[in-house]
Amino acid sequence: MHKRRSTRFLGPFLAVSLAIGIAGYASSRSIPFAIAPAAVAGILATVLISRFDRSAAARLSAHGLRDGDYPARISVVTAVRADPALVFTTCETSIKNLPNFGTITRHDKEAGVLRCRTRRSIQSWGENISTDLEPRGALTLLHLKSEPALWTVTEDMRMNYQNVALIVRDLQRALAVESLEPAEYFSGSADSSI
């Protein structure tokens, strides 16, 4: 299980404090007038971010997923013992059932390509989800990716992890999943330490 470090919010605190401190000192040329607002703003930023973090943990728990330190860009390669058309249909249904599903931007069943965009929310600028299918004999190789719609995003409150984990869980329930990379992220549920 991925443990969170207690220093997780030290970076935002220091960044906000430093920025406000520099701006305060530049305008007042007084160190006390620079430090006081910087410290208050840094503390407020840390409290706000930690509230979002707890909200994300509760959201994952509500879906039966474990919380952890997951990257903002998630990519999985899965071999599924099923016909590509069935895998495509299962992925499409799962994506449409995502809690933050927005719209499908590309739908090409013959090529095995599906692209969609999720809605923006207070915790997310939206995500781009892509599935690419590749027939391999009796297996279908699925390349599944979820990444922030805004390329500058580095912390996504585990939205991309949630997207991929829910899709993979639906695949595991509906089809015979042969292999999974990285398996430690997506096999099981909250009860079995996903």
SERO-4910 file (N, C-alpha, C, O; in steps of 0.05 Angstrom, whole numbers):
BEGIN
 pado doro    nc1    nc2    nc3   cac1   cac2   cac3    cc1    cc2    cc3    oc1    oc2    oc3
  Met    A     17    -24      0      0      0      0     18     25      0     38     26     14
  His    A      9     45    -15     25     69    -17     19     88      7     -4     95     11
  Lys    A     40     95     22     36    112     45     42    141     37     59    146     20
  Arg    A     27    159     48     31    187     43     52    198     63     51    191     87
  Arg    A     69    215     54     89    227     72     76    251     86     59    265     75
  Ser    A     84    256    111     72    278    126     81    305    115     69    326    121
  Thr    A    102    305     98    112    330     87     99    336     60    109    352     45
  Arg    A     77    322     53     65    325     27     58    353     20     60    361     -4
  Phe    A     50    370     39     41    397     33     61    418     40     55    442     40
  Leu    A     86    409     46    107    428     52    114    445     28    119    469     30
  Gly    A    114    433      4    120    447    -21    101    470    -26    110    493    -30
  Pro    A     74    465    -27     56    487    -32     57    509    -11     55    532    -17
  Phe    A     61    501     15     64    521     36     88    539     31     85    563     32
  Leu    A    110    527     25    134    543     20    132    560     -5    141    583     -5
  Ala    A    121    549    -26    118    564    -51    101    588    -48    108    610    -56
  Val    A     77    585    -36     59    607    -32     71    628    -13     70    652    -18
  Ser    A     83    618      9     95    636     29    118    652     16    120    677     20
  Leu    A    134    639      1    157    653    -12    147    674    -32    157    697    -32
  Ala    A    128    667    -48    118    686    -68    105    710    -55    111    733    -63
  Ile    A     89    706    -35     76    729    -21     97    745     -5     95    769     -4
  Gly    A    116    731      7    137    745     22    153    763      5    159    785     12
  Ile    A    161    753    -19    176    770    -38    160    794    -47    170    816    -48
  Ala    A    135    789    -54    118    811    -63    114    831    -40    114    855    -45
  Gly    A    109    821    -15    106    839      7    130    855     13    128    879     20
  Tyr    A    154    843     12    178    858     17    184    878     -5    193    900      1
  Ala    A    178    871    -30    183    889    -52    165    914    -50    174    936    -57
  Ser    A    141    911    -39    124    934    -38    127    950    -12    123    975    -12
  Ser    A    136    937     10    137    952     35    166    957     45    171    974     61
  Arg    A    185    941     35    213    942     44    215    937     74    234    947     87
  Ser    A    196    922     84    196    915    113    193    885    116    174    873    106
  Ile    A    211    873    130    211    844    134    186    835    149    174    815    141
  Pro    A    179    848    172    154    839    185    129    840    168    112    822    169
  Phe    A    127    861    151    104    863    134    105    843    111     84    838     98
  Ala    A    128    832    106    131    811     85    125    784     97    112    767     84
  Ile    A    135    778    121    133    751    133    104    745    142     94    723    138
  Ala    A     91    764    155     64    758    167     44    750    146     32    728    148
  Pro    A     40    765    124     20    756    104     29    731     90     12    714     82
  Ala    A     55    727     87     65    703     73     59    679     89     50    658     78
  Ala    A     63    680    116     57    657    133     28    650    133     20    627    131
  Val    A     11    671    135    -18    666    136    -27    654    109    -43    635    109
  Ala    A    -18    665     87    -26    655     61    -17    626     57    -31    610     46
  Gly    A      8    621     65     18    593     63      2    573     79     -3    551     70
  Ile    A     -5    581    103    -21    563    120    -48    559    108    -58    536    107
  Leu    A    -61    580     98    -87    577     85    -86    559     60   -103    543     56
  Ala    A    -64    562     44    -61    545     20    -58    516     29    -69    498     16
  Thr    A    -43    511     49    -39    484     59    -65    471     69    -71    448     63
  Val    A    -80    487     84   -106    477     94   -125    471     71   -138    450     71
  Leu    A   -126    488     51   -143    484     28   -135    459     13   -152    442      6
  Ile    A   -109    456      8   -100    432     -7   -105    407      9   -112    386     -2
  Ser    A   -101    408     35   -105    383     51   -135    376     52   -142    352     54
  Arg    A   -153    396     51   -181    390     49   -188    376     23   -203    356     23
  Phe    A   -176    386      1   -180    373    -25   -169    344    -24   -181    326    -35
  Asp    A   -147    341    -11   -134    314     -9   -152    295      7   -156    272     -2
  Arg    A   -164    304     29   -182    286     44   -207    280     28   -218    258     29
  Ser    A   -216    300     13   -240    296     -4   -234    275    -26   -251    258    -32
  Ala    A   -210    276    -37   -202    256    -58   -201    228    -45   -209    209    -58
  Ala    A   -190    226    -21   -188    200     -8   -216    189     -2   -221    165     -6
  Ala    A   -235    206      6   -262    197     11   -276    189    -15   -291    169    -16
  Arg    A   -270    203    -37   -282    196    -63   -273    169    -72   -289    153    -81
  Leu    A   -247    163    -69   -236    137    -77   -248    115    -60   -255     94    -70
  Ser    A   -250    120    -34   -261    100    -16   -290     94    -23   -299     71    -21
  Ala    A   -305    114    -32   -333    110    -39   -336     92    -64   -356     78    -67
  His    A   -315     91    -80   -315     74   -104   -302     47    -98   -300     30   -116
  Gly    A   -294     43    -73   -281     17    -66   -252     15    -75   -242     -7    -78
  Leu    A   -239     39    -78   -211     39    -87   -193     49    -64   -202     65    -48
  Arg    A   -169     39    -63   -151     48    -42   -138     74    -50   -135     80    -74
  Asp    A   -131     90    -30   -117    115    -35    -87    110    -35    -78     90    -25
  Gly    A    -73    129    -47    -44    126    -48    -32    150    -63    -46    168    -72
  Asp    A     -6    149    -66      9    170    -80     11    161   -109     31    148   -117
  Tyr    A     -8    168   -126     -7    160   -154      0    183   -172     -6    206   -166
  Pro    A     14    177   -194     22    199   -212     -3    210   -226    -24    198   -227
  Ala    A      1    235   -237    -22    248   -250    -27    236   -278    -48    241   -290
  Arg    A     -8    221   -288    -12    208   -314     -9    178   -310     12    168   -302
  Ile    A    -31    164   -316    -32    135   -312    -34    120   -339    -51    128   -355
  Ser    A    -18    100   -342    -19     84   -367    -17     55   -359     -1     47   -343
  Val    A    -34     39   -372    -36     10   -366    -37     -6   -392    -50      3   -411
  Val    A    -23    -28   -393    -25    -46   -415    -36    -73   -405    -26    -84   -386
  Thr    A    -58    -82   -416    -72   -105   -407    -78   -124   -430    -86   -116   -451
  Ala    A    -73   -150   -425    -80   -171   -445   -106   -183   -436   -109   -193   -414
  Val    A   -125   -183   -454   -152   -193   -448   -159   -216   -466   -156   -214   -491
  Arg    A   -168   -238   -455   -175   -262   -471   -204   -258   -480   -223   -270   -469
  Ala    A   -207   -242   -501   -234   -236   -512   -231   -223   -540   -209   -213   -547
  Asp    A   -252   -224   -555   -253   -212   -581   -249   -181   -578   -261   -169   -560
  Pro    A   -234   -168   -597   -230   -139   -595   -256   -123   -594   -258   -103   -580
  Ala    A   -277   -133   -609   -302   -118   -609   -315   -119   -581   -327    -99   -572
  Leu    A   -313   -141   -567   -324   -143   -540   -308   -126   -520   -320   -113   -503
  Val    A   -282   -126   -523   -265   -110   -506   -272    -80   -510   -274    -65   -491
  Phe    A   -275    -73   -536   -281    -45   -543   -308    -37   -530   -310    -15   -518
  Thr    A   -328    -54   -533   -355    -48   -522   -354    -46   -492   -367    -28   -480
  Thr    A   -339    -64   -479   -336    -63   -449   -323    -37   -440   -331    -24   -421
  Cys    A   -301    -29   -454   -287     -4   -448   -306     20   -452   -307     38   -435
  Glu    A   -320     20   -474   -338     42   -480   -360     45   -458   -365     67   -448
  Thr    A   -372     23   -450   -392     23   -429   -381     32   -403   -393     49   -389
  Ser    A   -357     22   -396   -344     30   -371   -338     60   -371   -342     73   -350
  Ile    A   -327     70   -393   -320     99   -394   -345    116   -391   -345    136   -378
  Lys    A   -367    108   -405   -392    123   -403   -404    122   -375   -419    140   -367
  Asn    A   -396    102   -359   -406    100   -331   -388    114   -311   -394    114   -287
  Leu    A   -366    125   -320   -348    140   -301   -364    163   -289   -380    176   -302
  Pro    A   -359    169   -263   -375    190   -250   -371    217   -262   -389    234   -260
  Asn    A   -348    222   -275   -343    248   -286   -342    248   -317   -329    265   -329
  Phe    A   -355    227   -329   -354    225   -358   -365    250   -371   -385    262   -363
  Gly    A   -351    259   -392   -359    283   -407   -369    276   -435   -394    275   -440
  Thr    A   -351    271   -453   -358    266   -481   -338    248   -495   -314    247   -487
  Ile    A   -347    233   -515   -329    217   -531   -320    234   -554   -336    245   -569
  Thr    A   -294    236   -558   -283    253   -579   -275    238   -604   -273    249   -626
  Arg    A   -270    212   -601   -264    194   -624   -274    166   -618   -269    155   -596
  His    A   -289    155   -637   -301    129   -633   -297    113   -659   -311    117   -679
  Asp    A   -277     96   -659   -270     80   -683   -268     51   -675   -246     41   -668
  Lys    A   -290     36   -676   -291      8   -667   -274     -9   -685   -261    -28   -674
  Glu    A   -273     -4   -711   -257    -21   -729   -227    -19   -723   -213    -39   -723
  Ala    A   -218      5   -717   -189     10   -711   -183      4   -682   -160      2   -674
  Gly    A   -204      1   -665   -200     -4   -637   -191     20   -621   -176     18   -602
  Val    A   -200     44   -630   -191     69   -618   -215     84   -606   -235     88   -619
  Leu    A   -212     91   -581   -233    105   -566   -219    128   -551   -200    123   -536
  Arg    A   -229    152   -554   -219    175   -540   -242    190   -527   -263    193   -539
  Cys    A   -238    198   -502   -259    213   -489   -247    234   -470   -224    234   -464
  Arg    A   -265    252   -462   -257    274   -444   -276    274   -421   -300    271   -424
  Thr    A   -266    277   -397   -283    279   -373   -289    309   -367   -277    327   -378
  Arg    A   -309    312   -350   -318    340   -343   -298    352   -323   -284    338   -309
  Arg    A   -297    379   -323   -282    394   -303   -298    394   -277   -322    392   -277
  Ser    A   -283    396   -256   -295    397   -229   -277    414   -211   -257    425   -221
  Ile    A   -285    417   -186   -269    433   -168   -242    419   -163   -223    433   -154
  Gln    A   -240    393   -167   -215    379   -163   -200    373   -189   -178    361   -188
  Ser    A   -210    380   -212   -198    372   -237   -204    391   -260   -226    403   -261
  Trp    A   -185    394   -277   -189    409   -302   -201    391   -324   -205    400   -346
  Gly    A   -206    366   -317   -215    346   -336   -192    328   -344   -169    335   -342
  Glu    A   -199    304   -354   -179    285   -363   -185    275   -391   -208    275   -400
  Asn    A   -163    267   -404   -165    254   -430   -160    225   -426   -140    217   -416
  Ile    A   -180    208   -434   -177    179   -432   -175    167   -460   -191    174   -477
  Ser    A   -156    150   -464   -153    137   -490   -150    107   -487   -137     97   -468
  Thr    A   -163     92   -505   -160     63   -507   -152     56   -535   -164     66   -554
  Asp    A   -132     39   -538   -123     29   -564   -122     -1   -562   -108    -12   -544
  Leu    A   -136    -15   -580   -136    -44   -580   -119    -55   -602   -117    -44   -624
  Glu    A   -106    -78   -595    -88    -91   -614    -92   -121   -613    -85   -133   -593
  Pro    A   -104   -133   -634   -109   -162   -633    -82   -177   -633    -64   -171   -648
  Arg    A    -80   -198   -615    -56   -215   -613    -65   -244   -611    -64   -255   -590
  Gly    A    -74   -255   -633    -84   -283   -633   -110   -284   -617   -129   -271   -623
  Ala    A   -110   -301   -596   -134   -304   -579   -136   -282   -559   -157   -279   -546
  Leu    A   -116   -266   -557   -116   -243   -538   -121   -217   -552   -116   -214   -576
  Thr    A   -130   -197   -536   -131   -170   -546   -115   -153   -527   -119   -153   -502
  Leu    A    -95   -139   -538    -78   -122   -522    -91    -94   -519    -97    -82   -540
  Leu    A    -95    -85   -495   -108    -60   -490    -88    -40   -478    -77    -46   -457
  His    A    -85    -18   -492    -68      4   -481    -88     25   -471   -103     37   -486
  Leu    A    -88     29   -445   -107     47   -432    -92     69   -418    -73     64   -403
  Lys    A   -100     94   -423    -85    117   -412   -105    138   -403   -125    143   -417
  Ser    A   -100    150   -380   -115    173   -371    -95    194   -361    -77    189   -345
  Glu    A    -98    218   -372    -80    240   -365    -95    266   -363   -116    269   -375
  Pro    A    -84    286   -348    -98    311   -346   -101    325   -373    -83    323   -390
  Ala    A   -124    338   -376   -129    352   -402   -110    376   -404   -103    384   -426
  Leu    A   -102    387   -382    -83    410   -382    -55    399   -377    -50    387   -356
  Trp    A    -37    402   -397    -11    389   -396      6    398   -372     25    384   -365
  Thr    A      1    422   -361     17    431   -339     10    419   -312     24    423   -292
  Val    A    -12    404   -310    -21    393   -285     -2    371   -275      4    352   -290
  Thr    A      7    373   -250     24    352   -239     11    338   -215     20    317   -207
  Glu    A    -11    349   -204    -26    337   -182    -55    337   -190    -67    358   -194
  Asp    A    -66    313   -193    -94    311   -203   -114    300   -183   -136    292   -191
  Met    A   -106    300   -158   -124    290   -137   -133    261   -143   -156    254   -136
  Arg    A   -116    246   -155   -120    218   -162   -144    213   -181   -155    191   -181
  Met    A   -152    233   -196   -174    229   -215   -166    209   -237   -183    192   -245
  Asn    A   -142    211   -248   -134    192   -269   -131    164   -259   -138    145   -273
  Tyr    A   -121    161   -234   -120    134   -222   -148    123   -220   -153    100   -226
  Gln    A   -167    140   -210   -195    131   -207   -206    122   -234   -219    101   -236
  Asn    A   -202    138   -255   -212    131   -282   -202    103   -291   -218     86   -298
  Val    A   -176    100   -290   -164     75   -299   -172     51   -281   -179     30   -292
  Ala    A   -172     55   -255   -179     33   -237   -208     24   -241   -213      0   -240
  Leu    A   -226     43   -246   -254     35   -250   -258     20   -277   -273      1   -278
  Ile    A   -244     29   -297   -245     16   -323   -234    -13   -321   -245    -32   -331
  Val    A   -210    -15   -308   -198    -41   -305   -215    -60   -288   -217    -83   -294
  Arg    A   -227    -49   -267   -245    -65   -251   -268    -76   -267   -276    -99   -264
  Asp    A   -280    -59   -284   -302    -68   -302   -292    -90   -321   -307   -109   -326
  Leu    A   -268    -87   -332   -257   -107   -350   -253   -133   -335   -259   -155   -345
  Gln    A   -242   -132   -310   -238   -156   -295   -264   -170   -288   -265   -195   -287
  Arg    A   -285   -155   -284   -311   -168   -277   -324   -180   -302   -337   -201   -300
  Ala    A   -320   -167   -325   -334   -176   -349   -319   -196   -366   -330   -213   -379
  Leu    A   -292   -193   -366   -275   -209   -384   -252   -222   -369   -247   -216   -346
  Ala    A   -239   -240   -382   -216   -254   -370   -190   -238   -375   -179   -239   -397
  Val    A   -182   -223   -356   -157   -207   -359   -133   -225   -353   -131   -237   -332
  Glu    A   -115   -226   -373    -92   -244   -371    -69   -232   -355    -57   -244   -338
  Ser    A    -62   -207   -362    -40   -194   -349    -46   -165   -346    -62   -153   -360
  Leu    A    -32   -153   -327    -37   -125   -320    -12   -111   -312      3   -121   -295
  Glu    A     -6    -88   -324     17    -72   -317      8    -44   -310     -6    -32   -326
  Pro    A     16    -31   -288     28    -43   -265      7    -56   -247    -11    -42   -237
  Ala    A      9    -82   -243    -12    -97   -229    -17    -88   -200    -40    -89   -191
  Glu    A      4    -78   -187      0    -71   -159    -19    -48   -155    -30    -44   -133
  Tyr    A    -24    -32   -176    -42     -9   -174    -71    -17   -178    -89     -6   -165
  Phe    A    -76    -37   -195   -104    -41   -204   -116    -68   -200   -138    -72   -210
  Ser    A   -103    -86   -185   -116   -112   -181   -129   -112   -154   -117   -106   -133
  Gly    A   -155   -119   -153   -169   -121   -128   -186    -97   -122   -195    -83   -140
  Ser    A   -190    -92    -96   -207    -69    -87   -196    -58    -61   -174    -66    -52
  Ala    A   -210    -40    -50   -201    -28    -24   -198    -49     -3   -180    -47     14
  Asp    A   -215    -69     -3   -214    -90     17   -189   -107     14   -179   -118     33
  Ser    A   -179   -110    -11   -155   -126    -16   -131   -108    -21   -112   -117    -35
  Ser    A   -131    -84    -11   -109    -65    -13   -102    -55    -40    -79    -54    -48
  Ile    A   -123    -49    -57   -116    -36    -82   -108     -8    -77   -102      7    -96
***
